């Protein structure tokens, strides 16, 4: 199985950030990484490989060189993607239909979710004796659909229609006989009693299979390419690398799509806690740990916008990037991206050593761009950081597209960073 096929299999099995984190846990265990718990003392040895999870949706893995450490080399990405989240009381039963009450998570292209079968997946909090346990759940069947109005009742739909999430985007689950059925289905899929479900974090997702397509199989399409592609590439590169002087670190955060300001997001203490606890466990002083962080390097990996074939005028003429032409370094004068001349140069040299082509992206000056987790995480662990990604189309659509060559480019670049 080649790299791309492995990634597509992973993405299909990771309909939510919870499933992505569980997939990374399985990957790391298979490569000899030991799990650490944040509520326990940490025993960390030179030459060891470890990982820690927070909220079942974020994971940081690291490997320690045999000689101890003087700095950290970090790649950071995120495992969440825009989706519709079920509200706490989600069943809306009318006379003829059972609909679901949902709200937007992140900035999705809403129209891309309509008129396609969707499923439900996420996390349940369940009763376990006198306490609370966690179960991942995935219905893994076409269960709901958000129907469009016919054009006869919505003549302006092709003229820039503004969807109302509270009225236009509620998914249909069944007819009047389906009342109470979805939670029952979810409980059965999770192997728990419905009465034992005390809480839930449930999302809609598309079960459309991934596809490799185009002349020469140049492109692939699937859900959640942003940012599972970078996250999976980083974890894969880490497991295939060996720490030499620095501690190699791969961080996959949650909630980037909604601002990162959660305890499992980049705007939390998670990375700082992991780095400092690792240093203390290795016998370093507070001053030595701070010096190590100051001398460290981070790659913030989140995908970039490839030039759209039908609307190239939306992109800066001198700073356009394309699929299958290498890793993208992202620049912004207002620090939406944390790249500066030095961090860009350092990462360019790493890519040169790995034989990986590099592209440079900047937005048109009259169009605001997005932001990512690089600068946010730097407010907690300040170090030289570059923002990078892989070029893709249709970012935040329910089905995104990227180039088949670029995944391997990023893996090679990150292995060069760590090796």
C-alpha positions as CSV (number, residue, x, y, z in Angstrom):
1,X,0.0,0.0,0.0
2,X,1.5,3.3,-1.0
3,X,1.5,6.5,1.1
4,X,-1.5,8.1,-0.6
5,X,-3.6,5.0,-0.2
6,X,-2.6,4.8,3.5
7,X,-3.6,8.4,4.0
8,X,-6.9,8.0,2.2
9,X,-7.7,5.0,4.4
10,X,-6.8,7.0,7.5
11,X,-9.0,10.0,6.4
12,X,-12.0,7.8,5.8
13,X,-11.7,6.2,9.2
14,X,-11.3,9.7,10.9
15,X,-14.7,11.4,10.5
16,X,-14.1,13.6,13.6
17,X,-11.1,14.9,15.5
18,X,-11.8,12.2,18.1
19,X,-11.4,9.5,15.5
20,X,-8.3,11.1,14.1
21,X,-6.6,11.2,17.5
22,X,-7.6,7.6,18.1
23,X,-6.0,6.7,14.7
24,X,-2.8,8.5,15.6
25,X,-2.7,6.7,19.0
26,X,-2.9,3.4,17.2
27,X,-0.2,4.5,14.7
28,X,2.1,5.5,17.6
29,X,1.6,2.4,19.6
30,X,2.5,0.3,16.6
31,X,5.8,2.2,16.3
32,X,6.8,1.7,19.9
33,X,5.6,5.0,21.5
34,X,4.6,4.8,25.1
35,X,1.5,6.7,26.3
36,X,1.9,9.3,29.1
37,X,-1.0,10.5,31.2
38,X,-1.2,14.2,32.1
39,X,-2.5,13.3,35.6
40,X,0.4,11.0,36.4
41,X,4.2,11.6,37.0
42,X,6.2,11.3,33.8
43,X,9.1,8.9,33.5
44,X,11.0,9.9,30.3
45,X,14.3,8.4,29.3
46,X,16.8,9.3,26.7
47,X,16.2,7.4,23.5
48,X,12.5,7.0,24.4
49,X,9.4,7.6,22.3
50,X,6.2,8.9,24.0
51,X,2.9,10.5,23.3
52,X,0.2,12.3,25.4
53,X,-3.5,13.0,24.6
54,X,-5.8,15.7,25.8
55,X,-9.6,15.6,25.5
56,X,-9.5,12.5,23.3
57,X,-9.0,14.9,20.4
58,X,-5.5,16.3,20.5
59,X,-2.2,14.4,20.6
60,X,1.4,15.3,21.0
61,X,4.1,12.7,20.3
62,X,7.8,13.1,20.9
63,X,11.1,11.2,20.8
64,X,14.2,11.9,22.9
65,X,17.7,11.6,21.5
66,X,20.2,9.3,23.3
67,X,22.3,12.3,24.3
68,X,19.5,14.3,26.0
69,X,18.5,17.5,24.4
70,X,19.4,21.1,23.8
71,X,16.3,22.2,21.9
72,X,13.0,21.0,20.3
73,X,12.1,20.5,16.6
74,X,8.4,20.7,16.3
75,X,5.8,20.1,13.6
76,X,2.3,21.2,14.5
77,X,-1.0,20.6,12.6
78,X,-4.7,20.2,13.5
79,X,-7.1,17.3,13.3
80,X,-10.5,19.1,13.2
81,X,-12.4,20.2,10.1
82,X,-15.6,22.3,9.6
83,X,-18.8,20.3,10.0
84,X,-22.3,20.4,11.5
85,X,-22.6,19.5,15.1
86,X,-25.7,18.1,16.7
87,X,-27.1,20.2,19.5
88,X,-27.7,18.7,22.9
89,X,-31.4,18.2,22.2
90,X,-31.2,17.5,18.5
91,X,-34.4,15.7,17.5
92,X,-37.0,17.9,15.9
93,X,-40.1,15.8,15.3
94,X,-43.0,17.3,13.3
95,X,-46.1,15.8,11.9
96,X,-44.4,14.1,8.9
97,X,-40.7,14.4,9.3
98,X,-38.0,14.0,11.9
99,X,-35.2,16.5,11.5
100,X,-32.0,17.2,13.4
101,X,-31.2,20.4,15.1
102,X,-27.6,21.3,14.2
103,X,-25.2,24.2,14.4
104,X,-22.1,25.1,12.3
105,X,-18.7,24.2,13.5
106,X,-16.1,26.3,11.7
107,X,-16.4,28.1,8.4
108,X,-17.6,25.5,5.9
109,X,-18.9,26.0,2.4
110,X,-22.4,25.3,3.4
111,X,-23.8,24.6,-0.1
112,X,-21.4,21.6,-0.5
113,X,-23.2,19.7,2.3
114,X,-26.6,19.7,0.6
115,X,-28.3,16.9,-1.3
116,X,-25.7,14.2,-0.3
117,X,-26.2,11.4,2.2
118,X,-24.5,12.0,5.5
119,X,-23.7,10.0,8.6
120,X,-23.1,10.7,12.3
121,X,-20.0,10.2,14.3
122,X,-18.3,11.5,17.4
123,X,-17.9,10.9,21.1
124,X,-20.3,9.8,23.8
125,X,-19.9,10.4,27.6
126,X,-21.5,7.3,29.2
127,X,-22.3,6.1,32.7
128,X,-19.7,3.7,34.1
129,X,-20.6,2.8,37.7
130,X,-20.4,6.0,39.6
131,X,-18.2,7.7,37.0
132,X,-18.1,8.7,33.4
133,X,-16.5,6.8,30.5
134,X,-15.9,7.8,26.9
135,X,-17.0,5.9,23.8
136,X,-16.2,6.8,20.2
137,X,-19.1,6.1,17.9
138,X,-19.6,6.0,14.1
139,X,-22.9,5.1,12.5
140,X,-21.0,4.4,9.3
141,X,-24.2,4.4,7.2
142,X,-26.1,7.0,5.1
143,X,-28.4,8.3,7.8
144,X,-29.4,11.8,7.1
145,X,-29.6,14.4,4.2
146,X,-29.9,18.2,4.0
147,X,-32.3,18.8,1.0
148,X,-32.2,21.8,-1.2
149,X,-35.4,23.7,-2.0
150,X,-36.4,23.1,-5.7
151,X,-35.3,25.9,-7.9
152,X,-39.0,26.7,-8.5
153,X,-39.3,27.9,-4.9
154,X,-35.8,29.5,-4.7
155,X,-35.1,31.2,-8.0
156,X,-32.1,33.1,-6.7
157,X,-30.2,30.0,-5.6
158,X,-27.8,30.4,-8.5
159,X,-27.4,34.1,-7.9
160,X,-25.6,34.0,-4.6
161,X,-28.3,32.7,-2.2
162,X,-27.6,33.2,1.5
163,X,-28.3,30.1,3.5
164,X,-29.8,30.4,7.0
165,X,-28.3,27.6,9.1
166,X,-31.4,27.5,11.4
167,X,-33.9,26.9,8.6
168,X,-32.2,25.9,5.4
169,X,-29.6,23.4,6.8
170,X,-31.4,21.1,9.1
171,X,-30.9,17.5,8.1
172,X,-33.7,15.1,7.5
173,X,-33.5,11.8,9.4
174,X,-36.9,10.1,8.8
175,X,-40.6,10.2,8.7
176,X,-42.9,10.4,11.7
177,X,-42.2,6.8,12.6
178,X,-38.5,7.6,13.2
179,X,-39.1,9.6,16.4
180,X,-36.5,8.7,19.0
181,X,-34.7,6.5,16.5
182,X,-31.3,8.2,16.1
183,X,-30.2,8.1,19.7
184,X,-31.2,4.5,19.8
185,X,-29.1,3.8,16.7
186,X,-26.2,5.7,18.2
187,X,-26.4,3.7,21.5
188,X,-26.4,0.4,19.6
189,X,-23.5,1.5,17.4
190,X,-21.5,2.4,20.6
191,X,-22.5,-0.8,22.4
192,X,-24.1,1.1,25.3
193,X,-27.6,1.5,26.8
194,X,-29.3,4.6,25.6
195,X,-30.1,5.5,29.2
196,X,-26.4,5.5,30.0
197,X,-25.6,8.2,27.5
198,X,-25.0,11.3,29.7
199,X,-23.5,13.6,27.0
200,X,-22.3,13.7,23.4
201,X,-20.1,15.5,20.9
202,X,-21.7,14.3,17.6
203,X,-21.0,15.6,14.1
204,X,-22.3,15.0,10.6
205,X,-19.9,13.8,7.9
206,X,-19.9,12.6,4.3
207,X,-19.3,8.9,3.6
208,X,-18.3,9.6,0.0
209,X,-15.3,7.5,-0.8
210,X,-12.0,9.1,-1.6
211,X,-11.1,9.2,-5.3
212,X,-7.8,9.5,-7.2
213,X,-8.6,11.1,-10.6
214,X,-7.4,13.2,-13.5
215,X,-4.9,12.7,-16.3
216,X,-2.1,10.6,-14.9
217,X,-3.9,10.4,-11.6
218,X,-2.7,13.8,-10.8
219,X,-5.3,14.7,-8.1
220,X,-7.2,13.1,-5.3
221,X,-10.4,14.2,-3.6
222,X,-11.9,13.4,-0.2
223,X,-13.2,15.0,3.0
224,X,-11.1,16.7,5.6
225,X,-7.9,17.1,3.6
226,X,-7.5,20.3,5.5
227,X,-5.8,19.5,7.8
228,X,-5.6,15.7,8.1
229,X,-3.1,15.6,5.2
230,X,-0.5,17.7,7.1
231,X,-1.3,16.0,10.4
232,X,-1.0,12.5,8.9
233,X,2.2,13.4,7.0
234,X,3.7,14.8,10.2
235,X,2.9,11.8,12.3
236,X,4.2,9.5,9.6
237,X,7.4,11.4,9.3
238,X,7.9,11.4,13.1
239,X,7.5,7.6,13.4
240,X,10.1,7.1,10.6
241,X,12.6,9.5,12.1
242,X,15.3,9.2,14.8
243,X,16.0,12.0,17.3
244,X,19.7,13.0,17.3
245,X,20.3,16.3,19.0
246,X,16.9,17.9,19.5
247,X,13.7,16.3,20.9
248,X,11.5,15.7,17.9
249,X,7.9,16.7,18.5
250,X,4.7,16.3,16.5
251,X,1.6,18.1,17.8
252,X,-1.9,17.7,16.4
253,X,-4.3,20.2,18.0
254,X,-8.1,20.4,18.0
255,X,-10.4,23.3,17.4
256,X,-8.2,25.3,15.0
257,X,-11.3,25.9,12.8
258,X,-13.0,27.8,15.6
259,X,-10.0,29.8,16.9
260,X,-7.9,27.3,18.9
261,X,-8.9,28.8,22.2
262,X,-9.7,25.6,24.0
263,X,-7.7,23.4,26.4
264,X,-6.9,21.1,23.5
265,X,-6.2,23.9,21.0
266,X,-3.0,25.6,20.0
267,X,-4.0,28.6,22.2
268,X,-3.7,26.4,25.3
269,X,-1.0,25.2,27.6
270,X,-0.8,21.8,26.0
271,X,2.4,22.2,24.0
272,X,4.1,24.2,26.8
273,X,3.1,21.7,29.4
274,X,4.4,18.8,27.3
275,X,7.8,20.5,26.5
276,X,8.4,21.6,30.1
277,X,7.4,18.3,31.7
278,X,9.6,16.5,29.3
279,X,12.6,18.7,30.2
280,X,12.0,18.3,33.9
281,X,11.7,14.5,33.5
282,X,15.0,14.5,31.8
283,X,16.6,16.4,34.7
284,X,16.7,19.9,33.1
285,X,16.3,23.0,35.2
286,X,13.7,25.7,34.5
287,X,16.3,27.9,33.0
288,X,17.6,25.2,30.8
289,X,14.2,24.4,29.5
290,X,13.5,28.0,28.7
291,X,16.8,28.2,26.9
292,X,15.9,25.0,24.9
293,X,12.5,26.5,23.9
294,X,14.1,29.8,22.8
295,X,16.6,27.8,20.6
296,X,13.9,25.6,19.0
297,X,12.2,25.6,15.6
298,X,8.6,24.9,14.7
299,X,6.9,24.1,11.5
300,X,3.2,25.0,11.6
301,X,1.6,22.8,8.9
302,X,-1.8,23.7,7.6
303,X,-2.8,23.5,3.9
304,X,-2.6,26.4,1.4
305,X,-4.8,27.7,-1.4
306,X,-3.9,26.3,-4.9
307,X,-4.8,28.6,-7.8
308,X,-8.4,27.9,-8.8
309,X,-8.4,27.0,-12.5
310,X,-11.6,29.0,-13.2
311,X,-10.8,32.1,-11.0
312,X,-7.0,32.8,-11.2
313,X,-7.7,36.5,-10.7
314,X,-8.4,35.8,-7.0
315,X,-4.7,35.1,-6.4
316,X,-1.7,37.3,-6.2
317,X,0.1,37.1,-9.6
318,X,3.7,36.8,-8.2
319,X,2.8,34.5,-5.3
320,X,0.6,31.7,-6.6
321,X,1.0,28.1,-5.7
322,X,-0.1,24.9,-7.5
323,X,-0.8,21.3,-6.6
324,X,2.0,18.8,-7.2
325,X,4.7,21.5,-7.2
326,X,5.9,21.1,-3.7
327,X,5.6,22.3,-0.1
328,X,4.2,25.9,0.3
329,X,5.7,28.5,2.6
330,X,3.0,31.0,3.6
331,X,3.7,34.7,4.1
332,X,1.6,37.6,5.5
333,X,2.8,41.0,6.5
334,X,0.1,41.3,9.3
335,X,1.3,38.0,10.8
336,X,-1.7,35.8,9.9
337,X,1.2,33.5,9.2
338,X,4.3,33.5,11.5
339,X,6.8,33.1,8.7
340,X,9.6,35.7,8.5
341,X,12.8,35.8,6.4
342,X,14.8,33.7,8.8
343,X,12.3,30.9,9.3
344,X,11.5,30.8,5.6
345,X,15.2,30.5,4.8
346,X,15.8,27.8,7.4
347,X,12.9,25.7,6.1
348,X,14.0,26.3,2.5
349,X,17.4,24.8,3.3
350,X,15.8,21.8,5.0
351,X,13.7,21.2,1.8
352,X,16.8,21.6,-0.4
353,X,18.6,19.0,1.6
354,X,15.6,16.7,1.2
355,X,15.3,17.3,-2.5
356,X,11.8,18.8,-2.0
357,X,10.5,21.7,-4.2
358,X,9.3,24.8,-2.4
359,X,6.6,27.3,-3.4
360,X,5.7,30.7,-1.8
361,X,2.2,31.9,-1.1
362,X,0.8,35.3,-0.3
363,X,-2.7,36.7,-0.7
364,X,-3.7,39.5,-2.9
365,X,-3.3,42.7,-0.9
366,X,-7.0,43.6,-1.3
367,X,-8.3,40.2,-0.1
368,X,-8.1,39.1,3.6
369,X,-6.6,35.6,4.1
370,X,-7.1,33.0,6.7
371,X,-4.9,32.3,9.7
372,X,-3.6,29.2,11.4
373,X,-2.1,27.9,14.6
374,X,1.5,29.1,14.2
375,X,1.3,32.5,15.8
376,X,-1.3,31.3,18.3
377,X,1.0,28.6,19.7
378,X,3.9,31.0,19.7
379,X,2.2,33.1,22.4
380,X,2.8,30.1,24.7
381,X,6.1,28.7,23.4
382,X,8.0,31.4,21.6
383,X,10.4,30.2,19.0
384,X,11.5,30.6,15.4
385,X,8.4,29.3,13.4
386,X,7.5,28.9,9.7
387,X,4.0,28.4,8.4
388,X,3.7,25.9,5.6
389,X,1.2,23.7,3.9
390,X,0.3,21.7,0.8
391,X,-1.7,23.3,-2.1
392,X,-5.3,22.3,-2.4
393,X,-8.6,23.3,-3.9
394,X,-12.0,23.9,-2.4
395,X,-10.7,24.4,1.2
396,X,-13.6,23.9,3.7
397,X,-15.8,22.1,1.2
398,X,-17.3,18.8,2.3
399,X,-15.1,17.3,-0.5
400,X,-11.6,18.9,-1.1
401,X,-9.0,18.2,-3.7
402,X,-5.2,18.0,-3.6
403,X,-2.2,16.8,-5.6
404,X,-1.0,13.2,-5.5
405,X,2.7,14.1,-5.4
406,X,2.7,16.6,-2.5
407,X,2.0,14.3,0.4
408,X,5.3,12.5,-0.1
409,X,7.1,15.9,-0.5
410,X,5.9,17.0,3.0
411,X,6.9,13.7,4.6
412,X,10.4,14.0,3.1
413,X,10.7,17.6,4.3
414,X,9.7,16.8,7.8
415,X,12.0,13.7,8.0
416,X,14.8,16.0,7.0
417,X,13.8,18.4,9.8
418,X,13.9,15.6,12.3
419,X,16.8,13.5,11.0
